[in-house]
Amino acid sequence: RLESTWSTNRGFTKKTLIIYTSHSLLAVGIAQEGKLIASKIETLNKQQSEYLLPFVETILNEQNLKLKDIDQVVVCDGPGSYTGIRIAMTIAKVFCTQMHKTLKCISTMQLFAGMDESANVILDARSKRAYVAHLEKGVVVGKTQILEVDQLEDFLNEHPGTLYGDGYLVNQEAASCDFLKNFMEVPSRTIENVHALVPQYLKESDAYKAWSLKKWKIRILFVF
């Protein structure tokens, strides 16, 4: 069973390794005393697994640190590319288990929105669908859900806020975000049972199911 407790990341006092391997990005960083003391971030399409450990080694060497000097690790549990998220999660789980370190976790939606007063995050989920959430000060209001692209405009109209993520889905320019800074600032969950942590798997929302059913009924009527 996955057990966790919420806390704020702001003012990290321990040496914290940050890892993000989804959404075409590979980002690693080391934070201490509320500051990012080393970082490396690049866009790598499906190559995160090849470069993750070399990137971590690079930033550790920059600070004359060893892995054993790290006190805790923070990763993202999704939603998003299951394979991409699992890369960082697997490395973090192995390290924290073997070295008896603390593992913390945030969601992809928090990572994009940061501590914005009012934010909407939409991320391409393929098949003309998107992961969607409204957040306020780093906390998801309601729940993260899957909607069809055709439903996104209505969602944004109902939830005023800064747009982050894949703005092209609604023909808008999304605001830029500082991933590593957001990792340090948004509330995180401390994972008590490291082995139980898995990437978020979002089931289709009732709204999406109803929309899909309506579309199929229309198709059936059209065919017959």
Sequence and secondary structure as in RCSB ss.txt:
>XXXX:A:sequence
RLESTWSTNRGFTKKTLIIYTSHSLLAVGIAQEGKLIASKIETLNKQQSEYLLPFVETILNEQNLKLKDIDQVVV
CDGPGSYTGIRIAMTIAKVFCTQMHKTLKCISTMQLFAGMDESANVILDARSKRAYVAHLEKGVVVGKTQILEVD
QLEDFLNEHPGTLYGDGYLVNQEAASCDFLKNFMEVPSRTIENVHALVPQYLKESDAYKAWSLKKWKIRILFVF
>XXXX:A:secstr
   EEEEE TT  S EEEEE  TTEEEEEEEETTEEEEEEEEE TT HHHHHHHHHHHHHHHTT  GGG  EEEE
E  SS HHHHHHHHHHHHHHHHHHT EEEEE HHHHHHTT SSEEEEEEEETTEEEEEEEETTEEEEEEEEEEGG
GHHHHHHHS SEEEE GGGGT   B   HHHHHHHSEEEEES GGG         HHHHHHHHHHHHHHHHHH 
